[in-house]
Amino acid sequence: MKPDIAHYKLLTSAEECQTPADTEVYKADISYSLFGDDIENSKILQLKSKPAPSLSIMNQLDNLGQRNHEEKEETRAYISTAAERVLDAPNLRDDFYLSLLDWSAGNMIALALDGALYTWNPINMEANSLVDYSSKYISSVSWSGVAPQYIALGISTCEIQIWDTERKLQVRSLLGHSSRVGSLSWNHHILTSGSMDSTIHNYDLRIPSPIISQFSNHEGEVCGLKWSPDGSKLASGGNDNRLNVWQLQYPEPLFTRNDHKACVRALAWCPWRTDLLASGGGSADRTIKFWNTATGRCINSIDSESQVSSLTWSKHTKEIISAHGFSKYSLVVWKYPGMTRIAELLGHEQRVLHVSLSPDGSTLVSASADETLRFWRICDGIIKGNNTNNMSLTTRIR
């Protein structure tokens, strides 16, 4: 009831902070807090003619965290629905199952254009070519969060390469898959990969023989892969319409769900609630579902009205951004948990395939089958530099 006094007593020795529970003042405070001024006519329990309908205990537990974050009404800056910057991205593969774009914690953007990987600095607008293969293509890209200059590349020839982008040097090659590697996710020193061979491999990059475990519960290509922010759980999705949640130390999934009716590629862990996972379904499903990963229960599902290719939680507001393929080619900002549409970001002329968020959480970059990158301001703050539109990525490289 008195936070300042409570804080003081927590920092004071036990002998000095005896609570005066038997004092009249303390009793009066308790009475007022419970009953207000009318103590004679107040009742803690009171029979009524008909009990009011209520949610089940499990639903109340699922929604408890949501209600806590709704209590304080949020205000937000206006979202510009037009892209602030557009870059050309020729030869971007129009393949729904690949992951070809990532924005690093060190503020570098990596984009795979067929067999070539380019890095682009949004501050000085400098672009560099890291690799350029003629006989194979890059199927996935993921920056390390621990050492921002390192990037993992999944290759169509089953290999995973680790590159030092500052030295432009390949420092490691990881083998084990029998088909292309379309998804990657880092968990500190653990790199996890998903493949068209339906398996998931976990590599500990601190040791010479890095494969420490393998997960096998998909029946199709593993195209969605995401570790939770605290590193305790891994979510995987595949074109078998299956969603799995794993823990590193166990060979079997914590739970498996088949609620989606199409490919599960879009996965996003909530940044403020560690047991909340969002997943999105392909064109025959179109739903965004929310899961309590402590219980394995689906706590909400909405029809997004379009193929869901990516999901990203905002770092600063209780919002989630969805990217869409057939048939709307848009990005939508949703207010969570009510899932009301705040804004729709239009401009791409073909399906949006990849999305990544800037390290400060202010800007979203999207890559589309229309071979463009578009930058969207989604909250306060902006990438410094020239905002001239229609700059060609390839022009700056060549």
DAKA-V238451 format. One record per residue. N is the residue number from 1. RES is the residue in three letters. SS is DSSP state (h for helix, s for strand, l for the rest). PSI is psi in degrees with one decimal (999 if undefined). OMEGA is omega as a letter, one per 40 degrees, with the letter a starting at -180 (none if undefined). Layout:
BEGIN
{{N | RES | SS | PSI | OMEGA} {N | RES | SS | PSI | OMEGA}}
END
This chain:
BEGIN
{{1 | MET | l | -28.0 | a} {2 | LYS | l | 86.3 | a} {3 | PRO | h | -38.7 | a} {4 | ASP | h | -42.8 | i} {5 | ILE | h | -41.4 | i} {6 | ALA | h | -43.2 | i} {7 | HIS | h | -41.0 | i} {8 | TYR | h | -42.8 | a} {9 | LYS | h | -30.7 | i} {10 | LEU | h | -29.8 | a} {11 | LEU | l | 6.9 | a} {12 | THR | l | 148.2 | a} {13 | SER | l | 155.8 | a} {14 | ALA | h | -34.4 | a} {15 | GLU | h | -26.1 | a} {16 | GLU | h | -8.1 | a} {17 | CYS | l | 46.7 | i} {18 | GLN | l | 127.2 | a} {19 | THR | l | 127.4 | a} {20 | PRO | l | 62.7 | a} {21 | ALA | l | -21.6 | a} {22 | ASP | l | 5.8 | a} {23 | THR | l | 153.4 | a} {24 | GLU | h | -32.7 | i} {25 | VAL | h | -45.7 | a} {26 | TYR | h | -42.9 | i} {27 | LYS | h | -39.7 | i} {28 | ALA | h | -39.6 | i} {29 | ASP | h | -43.7 | i} {30 | ILE | h | -44.5 | a} {31 | SER | h | -44.1 | a} {32 | TYR | h | -40.7 | a} {33 | SER | h | -37.1 | a} {34 | LEU | h | -43.3 | a} {35 | PHE | h | -11.3 | a} {36 | GLY | l | -149.9 | a} {37 | ASP | l | -27.7 | a} {38 | ASP | l | 72.6 | a} {39 | ILE | l | -29.0 | a} {40 | GLU | l | -37.3 | a} {41 | ASN | l | 5.7 | a} {42 | SER | l | 143.4 | i} {43 | LYS | l | 137.2 | i} {44 | ILE | l | -47.0 | i} {45 | LEU | l | 135.9 | a} {46 | GLN | l | 127.8 | i} {47 | LEU | l | 141.4 | i} {48 | LYS | l | 163.1 | a} {49 | SER | l | -31.6 | a} {50 | LYS | l | 126.6 | i} {51 | PRO | l | 142.8 | i} {52 | ALA | l | 142.5 | i} {53 | PRO | l | 146.0 | a} {54 | SER | l | 160.3 | i} {55 | LEU | l | 159.2 | i} {56 | SER | l | 160.1 | i} {57 | ILE | h | -40.8 | a} {58 | MET | h | -41.3 | i} {59 | ASN | h | -36.5 | i} {60 | GLN | h | -41.4 | i} {61 | LEU | h | -41.3 | i} {62 | ASP | h | -37.6 | a} {63 | ASN | h | -3.1 | a} {64 | LEU | h | -48.6 | a} {65 | GLY | h | -34.2 | i} {66 | GLN | h | -45.5 | a} {67 | ARG | h | -37.2 | a} {68 | ASN | h | -33.8 | a} {69 | HIS | h | -7.6 | i} {70 | GLU | h | -17.1 | a} {71 | GLU | l | -39.3 | a} {72 | LYS | l | 115.2 | a} {73 | GLU | l | 131.6 | a} {74 | GLU | l | 146.6 | i} {75 | THR | l | 148.4 | a} {76 | ARG | l | 158.3 | i} {77 | ALA | l | 158.9 | i} {78 | TYR | l | 135.6 | i} {79 | ILE | l | 125.6 | i} {80 | SER | l | 124.6 | a} {81 | THR | l | 1.6 | i} {82 | ALA | l | 142.3 | i} {83 | ALA | l | 139.3 | i} {84 | GLU | l | -16.7 | a} {85 | ARG | s | 142.2 | i} {86 | VAL | s | 129.9 | i} {87 | LEU | s | 144.8 | i} {88 | ASP | s | 141.3 | i} {89 | ALA | l | 70.2 | a} {90 | PRO | l | 146.5 | i} {91 | ASN | l | 17.7 | i} {92 | LEU | l | 124.8 | a} {93 | ARG | l | 129.7 | i} {94 | ASP | l | 74.3 | a} {95 | ASP | l | 114.7 | a} {96 | PHE | l | -22.7 | a} {97 | TYR | l | 0.8 | a} {98 | LEU | l | 166.7 | i} {99 | SER | s | 97.5 | a} {100 | LEU | l | 7.8 | a} {101 | LEU | s | 136.7 | i} {102 | ASP | s | 144.1 | i} {103 | TRP | s | 121.5 | a} {104 | SER | l | 163.0 | i} {105 | ALA | l | -22.5 | i} {106 | GLY | l | 11.3 | i} {107 | ASN | l | 44.8 | i} {108 | MET | s | 138.1 | i} {109 | ILE | s | 132.9 | i} {110 | ALA | s | 134.7 | a} {111 | LEU | s | 128.7 | i} {112 | ALA | s | 123.7 | i} {113 | LEU | s | 93.3 | a} {114 | ASP | l | -112.9 | a} {115 | GLY | l | 2.7 | a} {116 | ALA | s | 145.2 | i} {117 | LEU | s | 127.7 | i} {118 | TYR | s | 141.9 | i} {119 | THR | s | 144.6 | a} {120 | TRP | s | 128.7 | i} {121 | ASN | s | 114.8 | a} {122 | PRO | l | -8.7 | i} {123 | ILE | l | -55.9 | a} {124 | ASN | l | 2.0 | i} {125 | MET | l | 30.1 | i} {126 | GLU | s | 129.7 | i} {127 | ALA | s | 143.7 | i} {128 | ASN | s | 148.2 | i} {129 | SER | s | 127.0 | i} {130 | LEU | s | -48.8 | i} {131 | VAL | s | 159.7 | i} {132 | ASP | s | 99.6 | a} {133 | TYR | l | 139.8 | i} {134 | SER | l | -24.0 | a} {135 | SER | l | 2.0 | i} {136 | LYS | l | 166.1 | a} {137 | TYR | l | 157.6 | i} {138 | ILE | s | 129.3 | a} {139 | SER | s | -13.5 | i} {140 | SER | s | 153.0 | a} {141 | VAL | s | 133.2 | i} {142 | SER | s | 122.3 | i} {143 | TRP | s | 144.9 | i} {144 | SER | l | 137.4 | i} {145 | GLY | l | -22.8 | a} {146 | VAL | l | -46.9 | i} {147 | ALA | l | 95.2 | a} {148 | PRO | l | -17.5 | a} {149 | GLN | l | -7.4 | a} {150 | TYR | s | 139.8 | a} {151 | ILE | s | 141.6 | i} {152 | ALA | s | 136.0 | i} {153 | LEU | s | 125.3 | i} {154 | GLY | s | 137.6 | a} {155 | ILE | s | 149.9 | a} {156 | SER | l | -18.4 | a} {157 | THR | l | 23.3 | i} {158 | CYS | l | -7.7 | a} {159 | GLU | l | 154.4 | i} {160 | ILE | s | 130.1 | i} {161 | GLN | s | 139.8 | i} {162 | ILE | s | 125.0 | a} {163 | TRP | s | 143.1 | i} {164 | ASP | s | 108.5 | a} {165 | THR | l | -24.2 | i} {166 | GLU | l | -39.9 | i} {167 | ARG | l | -6.8 | a} {168 | LYS | l | 52.1 | a} {169 | LEU | s | 131.1 | i} {170 | GLN | s | 123.8 | a} {171 | VAL | s | -13.5 | a} {172 | ARG | s | 151.1 | i} {173 | SER | s | 129.5 | a} {174 | LEU | s | 129.9 | a} {175 | LEU | l | 167.7 | i} {176 | GLY | l | -32.4 | i} {177 | HIS | l | 158.5 | i} {178 | SER | l | 6.4 | i} {179 | SER | l | 179.9 | a} {180 | ARG | l | 151.6 | a} {181 | VAL | s | 104.6 | a} {182 | GLY | s | -5.7 | a} {183 | SER | s | 142.9 | a} {184 | LEU | s | 147.3 | i} {185 | SER | s | 133.2 | a} {186 | TRP | s | 145.8 | i} {187 | ASN | s | 83.3 | a} {188 | HIS | l | -115.3 | a} {189 | HIS | l | -0.3 | i} {190 | ILE | s | 127.8 | i} {191 | LEU | s | 127.0 | a} {192 | THR | s | 137.0 | a} {193 | SER | s | 145.1 | i} {194 | GLY | s | 142.8 | a} {195 | SER | s | 165.5 | i} {196 | MET | l | -16.9 | i} {197 | ASP | l | 6.2 | i} {198 | SER | l | 4.7 | a} {199 | THR | l | 161.3 | i} {200 | ILE | s | 128.6 | i} {201 | HIS | s | 141.5 | i} {202 | ASN | s | 123.1 | a} {203 | TYR | s | 128.2 | i} {204 | ASP | s | 107.4 | a} {205 | LEU | l | 1.3 | i} {206 | ARG | l | -11.0 | a} {207 | ILE | l | 156.2 | a} {208 | PRO | l | -42.1 | i} {209 | SER | l | 93.0 | a} {210 | PRO | l | -20.8 | a} {211 | ILE | s | 115.4 | a} {212 | ILE | s | -20.5 | i} {213 | SER | s | 164.5 | i} {214 | GLN | s | 134.6 | i} {215 | PHE | s | 135.5 | a} {216 | SER | l | 96.5 | i} {217 | ASN | l | 7.3 | i} {218 | HIS | l | 153.5 | i} {219 | GLU | l | 11.6 | i} {220 | GLY | l | -170.8 | a} {221 | GLU | l | 134.7 | i} {222 | VAL | s | 105.9 | a} {223 | CYS | s | -6.7 | i} {224 | GLY | s | 132.7 | a} {225 | LEU | s | 125.6 | a} {226 | LYS | s | 122.8 | i} {227 | TRP | s | 144.6 | i} {228 | SER | l | 155.0 | a} {229 | PRO | l | -33.0 | i} {230 | ASP | l | 0.7 | i} {231 | GLY | l | 11.3 | a} {232 | SER | l | -25.4 | a} {233 | LYS | l | 148.5 | i} {234 | LEU | s | 129.9 | i} {235 | ALA | s | 137.0 | i} {236 | SER | s | 143.6 | i} {237 | GLY | s | 154.3 | a} {238 | GLY | s | 174.3 | i} {239 | ASN | l | 12.5 | i} {240 | ASP | l | 9.4 | i} {241 | ASN | l | 16.6 | a} {242 | ARG | l | 141.4 | i} {243 | LEU | s | 127.6 | i} {244 | ASN | s | 146.3 | i} {245 | VAL | s | 127.4 | a} {246 | TRP | s | 161.9 | i} {247 | GLN | l | 139.7 | a} {248 | LEU | l | -36.0 | a} {249 | GLN | l | -4.3 | a} {250 | TYR | l | 137.1 | a} {251 | PRO | l | -20.8 | a} {252 | GLU | l | 149.3 | a} {253 | PRO | l | 149.7 | i} {254 | LEU | l | -41.7 | i} {255 | PHE | s | 158.2 | i} {256 | THR | s | 135.1 | i} {257 | ARG | s | 142.3 | i} {258 | ASN | l | 33.5 | a} {259 | ASP | l | -32.3 | i} {260 | HIS | l | 148.1 | a} {261 | LYS | l | 10.4 | i} {262 | ALA | l | -179.5 | a} {263 | CYS | l | 136.5 | i} {264 | VAL | s | 99.6 | i} {265 | ARG | s | -36.1 | a} {266 | ALA | s | 119.7 | i} {267 | LEU | s | 139.4 | i} {268 | ALA | s | 126.2 | i} {269 | TRP | s | 137.7 | i} {270 | CYS | l | 132.0 | a} {271 | PRO | l | -19.8 | a} {272 | TRP | l | -7.9 | i} {273 | ARG | l | 106.6 | a} {274 | THR | l | -19.4 | a} {275 | ASP | l | 14.1 | a} {276 | LEU | s | 122.1 | a} {277 | LEU | s | 137.3 | i} {278 | ALA | s | 141.5 | i} {279 | SER | s | 150.5 | a} {280 | GLY | s | 144.9 | a} {281 | GLY | s | 159.7 | a} {282 | GLY | l | -163.6 | a} {283 | SER | l | -24.6 | i} {284 | ALA | l | -0.7 | a} {285 | ASP | l | -60.5 | i} {286 | ARG | l | 5.2 | a} {287 | THR | s | 152.6 | i} {288 | ILE | s | 123.9 | a} {289 | LYS | s | 148.7 | i} {290 | PHE | s | 134.5 | a} {291 | TRP | s | 136.8 | i} {292 | ASN | s | 105.3 | a} {293 | THR | l | -6.6 | i} {294 | ALA | l | -29.7 | a} {295 | THR | l | -16.7 | a} {296 | GLY | l | 11.4 | a} {297 | ARG | s | 141.7 | i} {298 | CYS | s | 119.5 | a} {299 | ILE | s | -11.0 | i} {300 | ASN | s | 150.9 | i} {301 | SER | s | 130.6 | i} {302 | ILE | s | 151.7 | i} {303 | ASP | s | 114.1 | a} {304 | SER | l | -9.9 | i} {305 | GLU | l | 12.6 | i} {306 | SER | l | 158.0 | i} {307 | GLN | l | 129.6 | a} {308 | VAL | s | 114.1 | a} {309 | SER | s | -23.0 | a} {310 | SER | s | 150.1 | i} {311 | LEU | s | 137.9 | a} {312 | THR | s | 125.3 | i} {313 | TRP | s | 142.6 | i} {314 | SER | l | 147.5 | i} {315 | LYS | l | -16.6 | a} {316 | HIS | l | -16.2 | a} {317 | THR | l | 163.8 | i} {318 | LYS | l | 68.3 | a} {319 | GLU | s | 155.5 | i} {320 | ILE | s | 140.7 | a} {321 | ILE | s | 128.8 | i} {322 | SER | s | 142.8 | i} {323 | ALA | s | 144.8 | a} {324 | HIS | s | 144.7 | i} {325 | GLY | l | -126.6 | a} {326 | PHE | l | 126.7 | e} {327 | SER | l | 10.9 | a} {328 | LYS | l | -19.5 | i} {329 | TYR | l | 41.4 | a} {330 | SER | l | 174.2 | i} {331 | LEU | s | 141.1 | a} {332 | VAL | s | 132.4 | i} {333 | VAL | s | 122.4 | a} {334 | TRP | s | 143.2 | i} {335 | LYS | s | 122.4 | i} {336 | TYR | l | 142.3 | e} {337 | PRO | l | -4.2 | a} {338 | GLY | l | -21.2 | a} {339 | MET | l | 46.3 | i} {340 | THR | s | 144.7 | a} {341 | ARG | s | 122.6 | i} {342 | ILE | s | -41.7 | a} {343 | ALA | s | 153.0 | i} {344 | GLU | s | 124.9 | a} {345 | LEU | s | 114.2 | a} {346 | LEU | l | 152.8 | i} {347 | GLY | l | -35.8 | i} {348 | HIS | l | 144.1 | a} {349 | GLU | l | -8.7 | i} {350 | GLN | l | -179.7 | a} {351 | ARG | l | 141.8 | i} {352 | VAL | s | 122.3 | a} {353 | LEU | s | -36.0 | a} {354 | HIS | s | 145.6 | i} {355 | VAL | s | 143.3 | i} {356 | SER | s | 149.4 | a} {357 | LEU | s | 141.6 | i} {358 | SER | l | 155.1 | a} {359 | PRO | l | -26.6 | i} {360 | ASP | l | -0.7 | i} {361 | GLY | l | 7.2 | a} {362 | SER | l | -25.2 | a} {363 | THR | s | 141.0 | i} {364 | LEU | s | 137.0 | i} {365 | VAL | s | 137.3 | a} {366 | SER | s | 144.0 | i} {367 | ALA | s | 136.3 | a} {368 | SER | s | 161.8 | i} {369 | ALA | l | -10.1 | i} {370 | ASP | l | 6.0 | i} {371 | GLU | l | 40.3 | i} {372 | THR | s | 152.9 | i} {373 | LEU | s | 136.0 | i} {374 | ARG | s | 138.7 | a} {375 | PHE | s | 129.9 | a} {376 | TRP | s | 130.4 | i} {377 | ARG | s | 120.7 | a} {378 | ILE | l | -10.1 | i} {379 | CYS | l | -177.3 | a} {380 | ASP | l | 150.3 | a} {381 | GLY | l | 151.5 | a} {382 | ILE | l | 151.3 | i} {383 | ILE | l | 126.6 | a} {384 | LYS | l | 148.9 | i} {385 | GLY | l | -179.4 | a} {386 | ASN | l | 132.2 | a} {387 | ASN | l | 20.9 | a} {388 | THR | l | 131.7 | a} {389 | ASN | l | 167.3 | i} {390 | ASN | l | 33.1 | i} {391 | MET | s | 137.1 | a} {392 | SER | s | 127.1 | i} {393 | LEU | h | -41.4 | a} {394 | THR | h | -31.7 | i} {395 | THR | h | -43.0 | a} {396 | ARG | h | -29.2 | i} {397 | ILE | h | -43.8 | a} {398 | ARG | l | 999 | none}}
END
